[in-house]
Structures are given as C-alpha cells and as structure tokens.
Amino acid sequence: MASPRPLYAQGANSAASSARRGGKAKLYAVVGAVVTVIVILAALYAGGALRPQASVRYLGSPSGYEAFVPNGQTVNISGQTDPVGNLILNNGTTLHDVIWNGQYSSTIINNHNQIVQLNGQFVGQTDPVNNQPYVPLQDLYVIKGQVPVEQATINGQTYYIIEANKINPADIAGFYTYDKWVSNFVAAMNTPGTYAAVLPGNSPVFQWTNTTGTVAYETILYQDNIRGFFGRAVLVLPNGTIIPYGTGTPSGSAISFDSPSQVYSSSS
C-alpha cells in the first residue's frame, strides 16, 4: 500500500500550478494589451492621425493668386473631414490629389455640395433671358500669395495637403464660375491689368446668346439659392474679354476681386 503524499508536497504542487495559471493569465493579458495597442495605432495611422510630419513647402508666387478647386471627394484626417481637389498655381500648373486641411474645410464642403445640387437642378434648363441652356458652375477658393503645402500618404494614397491654418483668413476668398473657365479665371486674376466690375441689372451682357451671357445670368440664379453668394460680377481683362463670376464664402478682404467696386458697361 503506497504511502500518502505529504501535505507539504501537495501544497507545493498546488502553489506551482497556481503560479503557472497566474503566469499564463498575465501573459494573455499582456498579449491582449499589445494587440489592442497595435489595432489602435493601425486605425490612427489609417486615419492620418499618425502620418509623418513632412516639412511644409510654399508653392506659388508671393504676389500671385492660387486656387483650390474641390472635386466632391473628402478625406478624414485626425477626425476632421477635409475636401479633396486640385490646386492651380499662378503659373497655370495644376496639382491633383490635394487636400484642404484646416480653417474653412467644412465651409468648402458645404458650398460645393450646394453648387452640385444646383447644377443638378438647373443645368439643361433654358435661360429665360437669352434662351440658351444653363451650364454647370464650379466653386473655387483663391489664395493670395504662396500656399503652405506638405506631402503625406493616407490610406496608401499620396496627397498634397494645404495647411490652411497657416494662411491669413484675409487672403482666402471663395468664387464660382463656369466649370470650364476655372483655369482661365485663375489666369485672368494673375494677368496684370485685369480688374473686377459689377454688371448693372439692365446690362446687355445678360442678353448675349453665348455662354458669357448665360453664365452672367446664372450667377444671379445661384446667388438666390445659396446664402452668402453674390453674382453679377465680371473679370475684365486688358483685351476687353470678360469672365462672369460670383463671390462666395469665405470673403477675404485682401483679395480685391471679392468686392468689385466698378460698374461694367457695354454697348453691345
């Protein structure tokens, strides 16, 4: 008959077993914590919160006008939804996959959504003044001077990111015009001698049976549907060409094209 195990031996084995169980529990807890941290870091990185901070470069001319043109897409950076689009520099160079990050992001998204909605409502209908079909308009956001930009990769896509908080609010203004004229609009702003003027209510320009006449009237139509938008403005180039447009928000006080003071007159 075997001798019973000493009580101290049973106690030692029980303590060892408890220690092993405790050690495994601690190991599982540590592994679980590590996995949780990895998941959180991965989510933050994917969202852009942990993107490497690249050095900021300044693009464009200190005395020129650059323009951000939203395309309707958005990207989330650190919990903030930012608009995506193109950046047109004063020399005509266009950068794609550009994010506007910082002040006025939500304003730009809201303005653009309203422009898209109005395009869907009116494009294809007929201008009652010149009997021509309405055309799609596009909003753009002009920056006076150089634009602070950094490059970063978000969700596998490389973007130029406009650091809007580094821009003086007085140097940012919103505009809208015919979508196919946006590049020409920016070029006109950067052409010496170009000035802004307002069309009087009885201007013959509204009766012109071309896109110029249509857009001139259409800026008023959109003005009546978007708070803070004002139509009837034109850029007047040195050669006499005019580009109808409207002003929106934000309204930078340092950009003269945002508040034209002259009245445009035409005899034809």
CORFENRA-V591068 format. One record per pair of residues at least 12 apart in sequence whose C-alpha atoms are under 6 Angstrom apart, sorted by the first residue. I is the first residue (numbers start at 1). J is the second residue. Records with the same first field share a line. If there is no record, write none. Layout:
I=J, J
This chain:
46=155
47=77
48=77, 78, 154
49=78
54=150
56=149, 150
57=148, 149
58=146, 147, 148
59=146, 147
60=89, 90, 146
61=145, 146
62=145, 146
63=145
64=90, 145
65=90, 143, 144, 145
66=88, 89, 90, 142, 143
67=87, 88, 141, 142, 143
68=86, 87, 140, 141
69=85, 86, 140
70=84, 85
71=85
82=100, 101, 105
83=99, 100
84=98, 99
85=97, 98
86=98
97=159
98=159, 160, 161
99=161, 162
100=162
101=162, 163, 164
102=164, 165
103=164, 165
119=136
123=135, 136
129=207
130=207, 209
137=177, 178, 179
138=176, 177, 178, 179
139=175, 176
140=174, 175
141=173, 174
142=172, 173
143=171, 172
144=171
148=162, 163
149=161, 162, 163
170=252, 253, 254
171=252, 254
172=252
173=250, 251, 252
174=247, 248, 249, 250
175=246, 247, 248
176=245, 246
177=245
193=238
194=236, 237, 238
195=235, 236
196=234, 235, 257, 260
197=233, 234, 260, 262, 263, 264
198=232, 233, 263, 264
199=232, 264
216=232, 244
219=231, 246
228=248
229=247, 248
230=246, 247
231=246
233=245, 246
